[in-house]
């Protein structure tokens, strides 16, 4: 076989590879360029060969951290570095890069070889996967959360008043912000007010503002939150805690779309969307005579109920991953996640403080963690199991089984014992679920739902 045949065979092999490959000499001029490199860069082989690599393969690391230059300088290959390149059409493409030395038969370095992979599809799939399980900072893949994600855009577009009910720490304000950011009002202000944190007199001036001279310290006019939010959205948190007198004033705003600053004589029109939230059951307060029914029906044009974390335990692993990534960024750490034992412990906890409590638990663990994984000893004392040292060896296997048992039991409970529905929610086959129920000794909930739409 002559040299020409060898070169042709090598080019055929390179052209069959799905990754872009090019080689350079010691003057950084491209001497070979495969078909995938043509496809990814948009530059033909005959146009690339003979040109310097940075003219053809233009990335954000060419000037400051060129992977190929580092390899030729140090003699060490680089594997799976990431960069963004700009193709011939000017599109920015995420890539994964690996480099190695190019040597002749005598072992002398004569250049370098670089392979690069187009990660556009991977990036797109990652974004699509993330969007399926989150909405801005709202994280969840449970059926309850997915249902909320589905209706959120329609609620946002409607412009109507919204009531968000849910326990403390479930992220009611995050939902309110998402509604605002998806609405036509997103270019205007989002103003949040905690109605339960202020006494009536302060809340009144905070919401409606006041005129100079309205009271002793009112030296000049001050805008209220409704005026500041004009054209945008005002979020009234803990609306179930406001007094009867304040309920009357809020009802007037909703009916007349005007506010009256303290000390003012003329009503001021406002164009603002109201989103209210409460951790109490407003319909029960209405029946008890503690909340006006006319105001209740005015603010409950759309109602969203945010479930507590204990009712959507399948969201906990996703929340852990999200919170760990955020704390890594904030604290400059590289913690990879939590151990299996920690995940099991966090899956079992009932979270009276909901997502906020989980976040605080992981923040505590971050302070104490000096390794790649958060371990049981990094958790707050009340979450560390008793006799942890004695059970260290057997702990992980036991806790993993416990985590499985908890997940399956919760799914069965939510679906009224319907095993096929529970299996679909868990993403496993029904036969696998039956086997797990037997092996883990799970007792189906009372009113076994095997005959209601499934086995």
C-alpha positions as CSV (number, residue, x, y, z in Angstrom):
1,X,0.0,0.0,0.0
2,X,1.6,3.4,-1.0
3,X,1.5,6.6,1.0
4,X,-1.3,8.0,-1.2
5,X,-3.5,5.0,-0.4
6,X,-2.8,5.3,3.3
7,X,-3.8,9.0,3.3
8,X,-7.0,8.2,1.5
9,X,-7.9,5.4,4.0
10,X,-7.2,7.8,6.9
11,X,-9.4,10.5,5.3
12,X,-12.2,7.9,4.8
13,X,-12.0,6.8,8.4
14,X,-12.1,10.5,9.6
15,X,-15.0,11.2,7.4
16,X,-17.0,8.4,8.9
17,X,-16.7,10.0,12.4
18,X,-19.6,12.1,13.7
19,X,-17.3,14.4,15.6
20,X,-15.4,17.2,13.9
21,X,-11.7,16.5,13.5
22,X,-8.9,18.7,12.2
23,X,-5.1,18.6,12.5
24,X,-2.6,21.5,12.5
25,X,1.1,21.8,12.0
26,X,3.4,23.7,14.4
27,X,2.5,26.9,12.6
28,X,-1.1,26.4,13.5
29,X,-2.1,25.8,9.8
30,X,-4.8,23.2,9.2
31,X,-3.6,20.2,7.3
32,X,-6.7,18.0,7.5
33,X,-10.4,18.7,8.0
34,X,-13.0,15.9,8.1
35,X,-16.6,16.0,6.8
36,X,-18.2,16.5,10.3
37,X,-15.9,19.5,10.7
38,X,-17.3,20.9,7.5
39,X,-20.9,20.3,8.6
40,X,-20.5,21.9,12.1
41,X,-18.4,25.0,11.0
42,X,-20.1,25.5,7.6
43,X,-16.7,25.8,6.0
44,X,-15.6,23.5,3.2
45,X,-12.4,21.4,3.5
46,X,-10.5,23.0,0.7
47,X,-11.3,26.5,2.2
48,X,-10.1,25.4,5.7
49,X,-6.8,23.6,4.8
50,X,-3.9,26.0,4.8
51,X,-5.5,28.6,7.0
52,X,-4.7,29.0,10.7
53,X,-7.1,27.2,13.0
54,X,-8.4,30.3,14.8
55,X,-9.6,31.7,11.4
56,X,-11.7,28.6,10.8
57,X,-12.6,27.2,14.3
58,X,-13.5,30.4,16.1
59,X,-14.3,29.9,19.8
60,X,-14.5,32.0,22.9
61,X,-11.3,30.3,24.2
62,X,-9.0,30.9,21.2
63,X,-7.3,34.0,22.5
64,X,-7.0,33.2,26.2
65,X,-7.2,29.5,26.8
66,X,-6.7,27.7,23.5
67,X,-7.0,23.9,24.3
68,X,-4.7,22.9,21.4
69,X,-2.1,25.5,22.3
70,X,-2.0,24.2,25.9
71,X,-1.6,20.6,24.6
72,X,1.3,21.4,22.3
73,X,2.9,23.5,25.1
74,X,2.6,21.0,27.9
75,X,2.4,17.7,26.0
76,X,-0.8,16.8,27.9
77,X,-4.0,16.0,26.1
78,X,-7.2,17.9,27.1
79,X,-10.4,15.9,27.3
80,X,-14.0,17.2,27.1
81,X,-13.3,20.9,27.5
82,X,-16.3,23.1,26.7
83,X,-16.4,26.2,24.5
84,X,-18.8,28.1,22.2
85,X,-17.8,28.4,18.5
86,X,-19.2,30.7,15.9
87,X,-19.9,29.0,12.6
88,X,-19.8,30.5,9.1
89,X,-23.4,31.7,9.4
90,X,-22.6,33.6,12.6
91,X,-24.5,31.1,14.8
92,X,-23.1,30.4,18.3
93,X,-22.7,26.7,18.8
94,X,-21.9,25.0,22.2
95,X,-19.1,22.4,21.7
96,X,-17.1,19.8,23.6
97,X,-13.4,19.7,22.7
98,X,-10.6,17.2,23.1
99,X,-7.0,17.6,21.9
100,X,-3.8,15.5,21.5
101,X,-0.3,15.8,20.1
102,X,0.4,14.7,16.5
103,X,3.7,12.9,16.1
104,X,5.6,11.4,13.3
105,X,7.0,7.8,13.1
106,X,10.1,8.9,15.0
107,X,8.0,10.2,17.9
108,X,8.7,13.9,17.1
109,X,5.9,16.4,17.7
110,X,4.8,17.8,14.3
111,X,1.5,19.4,15.3
112,X,-1.8,18.7,17.1
113,X,-5.2,17.1,16.5
114,X,-8.5,18.5,17.9
115,X,-11.9,16.8,17.9
116,X,-15.0,18.8,18.6
117,X,-18.7,17.8,19.1
118,X,-21.7,19.9,18.4
119,X,-23.7,20.1,21.7
120,X,-26.6,22.1,20.3
121,X,-29.0,19.1,20.4
122,X,-27.9,18.2,23.9
123,X,-28.3,21.7,25.1
124,X,-31.8,21.9,23.5
125,X,-32.9,18.6,25.1
126,X,-31.5,19.8,28.4
127,X,-33.5,23.0,28.2
128,X,-36.7,21.1,27.2
129,X,-36.2,18.7,30.0
130,X,-35.7,21.5,32.5
131,X,-38.8,23.4,31.2
132,X,-40.9,20.3,31.7
133,X,-40.0,20.2,35.4
134,X,-39.7,23.9,36.2
135,X,-41.2,27.3,35.7
136,X,-38.6,30.0,36.4
137,X,-37.6,29.1,40.0
138,X,-40.6,26.8,40.6
139,X,-39.4,23.2,40.5
140,X,-41.6,20.1,40.2
141,X,-42.5,17.1,38.1
142,X,-45.3,15.7,40.3
143,X,-48.8,15.6,38.6
144,X,-50.0,18.4,40.9
145,X,-47.2,20.7,39.8
146,X,-47.4,19.8,36.1
147,X,-51.1,20.7,36.2
148,X,-50.2,24.1,37.6
149,X,-47.5,24.6,35.0
150,X,-50.0,23.8,32.3
151,X,-52.6,26.4,33.3
152,X,-50.2,29.1,34.4
153,X,-49.7,30.7,30.9
154,X,-53.5,30.9,30.4
155,X,-54.0,32.5,33.8
156,X,-51.2,35.0,33.0
157,X,-52.7,36.0,29.7
158,X,-56.2,36.5,31.1
159,X,-55.3,39.6,33.2
160,X,-57.9,38.6,35.9
161,X,-57.5,38.6,39.6
162,X,-55.9,35.5,41.1
163,X,-56.0,33.9,44.5
164,X,-53.1,31.6,45.4
165,X,-53.7,29.3,48.4
166,X,-51.0,27.1,50.0
167,X,-49.1,26.5,53.2
168,X,-46.1,28.8,54.1
169,X,-43.0,28.0,52.3
170,X,-44.6,26.5,49.2
171,X,-43.5,29.4,46.9
172,X,-46.7,31.4,46.4
173,X,-44.8,34.5,45.5
174,X,-42.8,32.6,42.9
175,X,-46.1,31.7,41.2
176,X,-47.3,35.3,41.4
177,X,-44.0,36.5,39.8
178,X,-44.3,33.8,37.1
179,X,-47.9,35.0,36.3
180,X,-46.6,38.6,36.1
181,X,-43.6,37.7,33.9
182,X,-45.8,35.8,31.5
183,X,-48.4,38.6,31.2
184,X,-48.6,41.7,29.0
185,X,-47.8,43.7,32.2
186,X,-44.3,42.2,32.5
187,X,-42.6,45.4,31.4
188,X,-44.1,47.2,34.4
189,X,-43.5,46.8,38.2
190,X,-44.2,43.7,40.3
191,X,-44.8,45.0,43.8
192,X,-45.2,42.5,46.8
193,X,-46.8,43.4,50.1
194,X,-47.0,41.2,53.2
195,X,-50.4,42.2,54.5
196,X,-50.0,40.1,57.7
197,X,-46.8,41.8,58.8
198,X,-48.3,45.3,59.3
199,X,-50.9,46.8,61.6
200,X,-53.9,48.4,59.9
201,X,-52.7,52.0,60.1
202,X,-49.3,51.2,58.6
203,X,-50.8,48.9,56.0
204,X,-53.2,51.6,54.8
205,X,-50.5,54.2,54.2
206,X,-48.3,51.5,52.7
207,X,-50.9,50.4,50.2
208,X,-52.6,53.8,49.4
209,X,-50.0,56.4,50.2
210,X,-50.6,59.7,51.9
211,X,-50.7,63.4,51.3
212,X,-48.5,65.9,53.1
213,X,-50.1,66.9,56.4
214,X,-52.2,63.8,56.6
215,X,-50.6,63.1,60.0
216,X,-47.8,64.6,62.2
217,X,-44.8,63.1,60.3
218,X,-46.3,63.4,56.8
219,X,-44.1,66.3,55.6
220,X,-44.5,65.5,51.9
221,X,-46.7,63.3,49.6
222,X,-45.8,59.6,49.4
223,X,-47.0,57.1,46.8
224,X,-48.5,53.9,48.0
225,X,-47.8,50.4,46.6
226,X,-50.9,50.5,44.4
227,X,-49.6,53.7,42.7
228,X,-46.1,52.3,42.4
229,X,-47.5,49.2,40.7
230,X,-49.7,51.2,38.2
231,X,-49.6,49.3,34.9
232,X,-48.1,46.3,36.6
233,X,-49.0,43.7,39.3
234,X,-49.5,44.0,43.0
235,X,-49.1,40.9,45.1
236,X,-51.0,40.9,48.4
237,X,-49.6,38.1,50.5
238,X,-51.4,36.8,53.6
239,X,-54.6,38.6,52.6
240,X,-56.5,36.4,55.0
241,X,-55.0,38.3,57.9
242,X,-56.3,41.8,57.0
243,X,-59.0,43.5,59.2
244,X,-62.6,44.0,58.2
245,X,-62.0,47.7,57.7
246,X,-59.1,47.0,55.3
247,X,-61.2,44.4,53.5
248,X,-63.8,47.2,52.7
249,X,-61.0,49.4,51.2
250,X,-59.6,46.6,49.1
251,X,-63.1,45.8,47.8
252,X,-63.4,49.4,46.6
253,X,-60.2,49.2,44.7
254,X,-61.3,46.0,43.0
255,X,-64.7,47.4,42.1
256,X,-63.9,51.0,41.2
257,X,-60.2,50.7,40.3
258,X,-59.4,53.8,42.3
259,X,-57.4,54.4,45.5
260,X,-57.7,57.2,48.1
261,X,-54.4,58.3,49.7
262,X,-54.6,59.2,53.4
263,X,-55.4,62.9,53.6
264,X,-56.5,63.1,50.0
265,X,-59.9,64.3,48.8
266,X,-59.9,63.0,45.2
267,X,-59.8,59.3,44.3
268,X,-56.8,58.3,42.1
269,X,-57.4,55.8,39.3
270,X,-55.0,52.9,39.1
271,X,-54.5,50.2,36.4
272,X,-53.1,47.3,38.4
273,X,-53.6,43.6,38.4
274,X,-54.1,42.1,41.9
275,X,-52.8,38.7,42.9
276,X,-53.6,37.6,46.4
277,X,-52.2,34.8,48.5
278,X,-53.0,33.1,51.8
279,X,-51.9,30.2,53.9
280,X,-55.4,30.0,55.3
281,X,-58.6,28.7,53.8
282,X,-60.5,31.8,52.8
283,X,-63.8,29.9,52.2
284,X,-63.7,28.7,55.8
285,X,-63.1,32.3,57.0
286,X,-66.1,33.4,54.9
287,X,-68.3,30.8,56.5
288,X,-67.0,31.8,60.0
289,X,-67.9,35.5,59.2
290,X,-64.2,36.6,59.4
291,X,-63.8,37.4,55.7
292,X,-66.2,39.3,53.4
293,X,-67.8,37.0,50.9
294,X,-68.0,39.8,48.2
295,X,-64.2,40.4,48.5
296,X,-63.6,36.7,48.4
297,X,-65.4,36.2,45.2
298,X,-63.8,39.3,43.7
299,X,-60.2,38.0,44.3
300,X,-61.0,34.4,43.5
301,X,-61.7,34.8,39.8
302,X,-58.9,32.2,39.3
303,X,-57.8,30.0,42.2
304,X,-54.5,28.1,42.4
305,X,-53.9,25.7,45.2
306,X,-50.2,24.9,45.9
307,X,-49.7,21.5,47.5
308,X,-47.5,21.1,50.6
309,X,-44.1,19.3,49.9
310,X,-45.2,16.2,51.8
311,X,-47.9,15.6,49.2
312,X,-45.4,15.8,46.3
313,X,-42.4,13.9,47.6
314,X,-41.4,12.9,44.0
315,X,-40.3,16.6,43.6
316,X,-37.8,16.4,46.4
317,X,-34.9,14.9,44.4
318,X,-35.3,17.5,41.7
319,X,-35.5,20.3,44.3
320,X,-32.3,19.0,46.0
321,X,-30.5,19.0,42.7
322,X,-31.7,22.6,42.0
323,X,-30.9,23.9,45.4
324,X,-27.4,22.3,45.5
325,X,-26.6,23.8,42.1
326,X,-27.7,27.3,43.3
327,X,-25.7,27.1,46.5
328,X,-22.6,25.9,44.6
329,X,-22.9,29.0,42.5
330,X,-23.5,31.3,45.5
331,X,-20.8,29.9,47.7
332,X,-18.2,28.9,45.1
333,X,-18.3,25.2,46.0
334,X,-18.4,22.1,43.8
335,X,-20.5,19.8,45.9
336,X,-21.9,17.1,43.6
337,X,-25.1,16.4,45.6
338,X,-26.3,14.3,48.6
339,X,-25.5,10.8,49.6
340,X,-28.1,8.1,49.2
341,X,-28.6,8.0,52.9
342,X,-29.2,11.8,53.0
343,X,-31.6,11.6,50.1
344,X,-33.6,8.9,51.8
345,X,-33.7,10.9,55.1
346,X,-34.9,14.0,53.2
347,X,-37.6,11.9,51.4
348,X,-39.0,10.7,54.7
349,X,-39.2,14.2,56.4
350,X,-42.7,15.8,56.5
351,X,-41.5,19.4,56.0
352,X,-43.9,21.6,58.0
353,X,-41.9,24.5,56.4
354,X,-42.2,23.1,52.9
355,X,-39.7,24.1,50.2
356,X,-38.3,26.9,52.4
357,X,-37.4,24.3,55.1
358,X,-35.7,22.1,52.6
359,X,-33.6,25.0,51.4
360,X,-32.6,25.9,55.0
361,X,-31.7,22.3,55.7
362,X,-29.4,22.2,52.6
363,X,-27.9,25.6,53.4
364,X,-27.0,24.3,56.9
365,X,-25.4,21.2,55.3
366,X,-23.4,23.3,52.8
367,X,-21.7,25.1,55.7
368,X,-20.6,21.8,57.3
369,X,-19.8,19.8,54.1
370,X,-16.1,19.5,53.3
371,X,-16.4,16.7,50.7
372,X,-18.1,16.1,47.3
373,X,-21.3,14.7,48.8
374,X,-23.5,16.0,51.7
375,X,-23.6,13.2,54.3
376,X,-25.9,12.6,57.3
377,X,-23.6,14.3,59.7
378,X,-23.9,17.5,57.8
379,X,-27.7,17.7,58.3
380,X,-29.2,19.7,61.2
381,X,-29.2,17.6,64.5
382,X,-32.9,16.9,64.4
383,X,-32.6,15.1,61.1
384,X,-29.6,13.0,62.0
385,X,-30.7,9.4,62.8
386,X,-30.1,8.1,66.4
387,X,-27.2,5.6,66.6
388,X,-25.9,6.7,63.3
389,X,-22.4,5.4,63.9
390,X,-23.6,1.9,64.8
391,X,-25.7,1.7,61.7
392,X,-23.2,3.2,59.3
393,X,-22.5,0.0,57.4
394,X,-26.1,-1.1,57.0
395,X,-27.6,2.3,56.9
396,X,-27.5,3.2,53.1
397,X,-29.2,-0.1,52.0
398,X,-31.9,0.2,54.6
399,X,-32.5,3.9,53.9
400,X,-32.7,3.4,50.1
401,X,-35.4,0.7,50.7
402,X,-37.1,3.2,53.0
403,X,-37.0,5.9,50.4
404,X,-38.6,3.5,47.8
405,X,-41.3,2.5,50.3
406,X,-42.1,6.1,51.0
407,X,-42.4,7.1,47.4
408,X,-44.6,4.1,46.5
409,X,-46.8,4.5,49.5
410,X,-47.3,8.2,48.7
411,X,-48.1,7.5,45.1
412,X,-50.7,4.8,46.1
413,X,-52.3,7.2,48.6
414,X,-52.6,10.0,46.0
415,X,-54.2,7.7,43.4
416,X,-56.6,6.1,45.9
417,X,-54.9,2.7,45.7
418,X,-55.1,2.5,41.9
419,X,-51.8,0.7,41.1
420,X,-51.7,1.3,37.4
421,X,-52.2,5.0,37.9
422,X,-49.6,5.1,40.7
423,X,-47.1,3.1,38.4
424,X,-47.6,5.7,35.6
425,X,-47.0,8.6,38.0
426,X,-43.8,6.9,39.3
427,X,-42.6,6.1,35.7
428,X,-42.4,2.3,36.2
429,X,-44.3,-0.7,34.8
430,X,-47.3,-1.9,36.8
431,X,-45.6,-5.3,37.2
432,X,-42.6,-3.7,38.7
433,X,-44.9,-1.8,41.1
434,X,-46.6,-5.1,42.2
435,X,-43.3,-6.7,42.9
436,X,-42.1,-3.7,44.9
437,X,-45.3,-3.7,47.0
438,X,-44.7,-7.3,47.9
439,X,-41.0,-7.1,48.5
440,X,-41.2,-3.9,50.6
441,X,-44.2,-5.1,52.5
442,X,-46.3,-2.1,51.5
443,X,-49.9,-2.1,52.7
444,X,-52.2,-0.5,50.1
445,X,-54.4,2.3,51.4
446,X,-57.9,1.6,52.6
447,X,-60.3,1.5,49.8
448,X,-57.9,-0.3,47.5
449,X,-58.4,1.2,44.0
450,X,-57.4,-1.8,41.9
451,X,-60.9,-2.0,40.5
452,X,-61.2,1.7,39.7
453,X,-59.6,2.1,36.2
454,X,-56.8,-0.4,36.8
455,X,-55.8,-3.7,38.4
